[in-house]
Amino acid sequence: MDVEKEIDAQWRIPDDLWALIVPLLPPEPAKPKGGRPRVDQRRAMDGIFYHLRTGCQWKAIPRSLIAGSTAHDYFQLWQKAGLFYRLWHESLKLYDDQVGIEWLWQALDGAMTKAPLGGETTGRNPTDRGKQGVKRSILTDGRGVPLAAAVEGANRHDMKLVAATLYQMAIARPEPTPEQPQNLSLDKGYDFDLVRHLLEQWGYTAHIVIQKNFHP
């Protein structure tokens, strides 16, 4: 195997993962007669995963995998079709069957990231007002597995994303009970009565870090 093929093999999607993806793929749009041959969809997904795993620009995807522009086209097509959300849902179901989602202790937090491509959910980054950014709010189970996510402009306060995040749960959440409660850990940025009331409505026992005065 030459070096190029060996590198490509390292970035190929595992067979088990591809088998999970195939039933979720949307039908490809009709193609006019005489058009170019269709691209191997697995190669397109290989290119998308390469982009996501490395953080490189689309055009930096190795041509031996697929043309970056083609990978980007499929990414947009599949994102619009809801493929990645369904894949997340199916992956969580599989994880729950094999390992078990840790519902007892969950955590929710937000983080600001760059938004080089802009978009409707971007906003001025409070730490660098010359650049656009996004705020990603993530809910995880007790082992750190993402269960829900919401994206807004970087200038959006963490506490205002709590409801949006909970509504984006990618798998059905069991009803908390006295025998099987659900605790949610948050940092001091969520220390608001509104947040506590919301979490109580959702059946969570909130554990919010409270800022204490420091006396040397």
C-alpha positions, 0 to 999 in steps of 0.5 A: 500500500502506498503512503497516500492510500495508507493515509486515506485508510486511516481516515475512512469511516469504520464499517460499523459506523457506516452501516449505521449511517446508510439507512439514514441517508436521504434520497439523492435528488434526481440527476439530469441525463448526461450529468457527471457520475454520482459521488460515492456517498461514503467518500463524501462522509469520509471527507466531512468527518476529516473536516470535523476531526481536524478542523481544517478548511474544506479546501484542505481536505486531501483530494485523494479522499474527495474534493473539499467543495464536494464534501461541503456540498454534501454536508449542506445537503445532509444537514438540511435533511436532518441527517446528522441529528438523526445519526446523533439520535441513533448513536445515543440509542445504541450507546444507551443499549450497550452502556446506559446513559447516566441520567442521575448526574448531568451537566450543562454549560456554554462555551464561546467559539469562533464562527468563521462562516457567519450565519444567523446564530452568530453575534459579537464575541464579548471577549473580542468584539471585532469578530463574530462568534457563537455560543454553544450550550451543551447538556451531557450525561454523567459520563460527558456524553452530549445529550442536547445542544443549542447554538446562539450568538456569542453575546447570548448569556448562558442562562438564556440558553437553558430552555433552548438546550433542554428542548433539543434533547436528542433522545427521549429523557425518562421522567425523574422520580424520587427513586430515580432523580436527575441532578443537574450541575451548573456553574455560577453563570446560571445562578438565577431564580428563573433558571432554578424555576425552569429546572424545577419544572423539568424535574431536575434537582439543580446544583449551581455553584454560588460565588462566595466572597473571598476574604484573604 
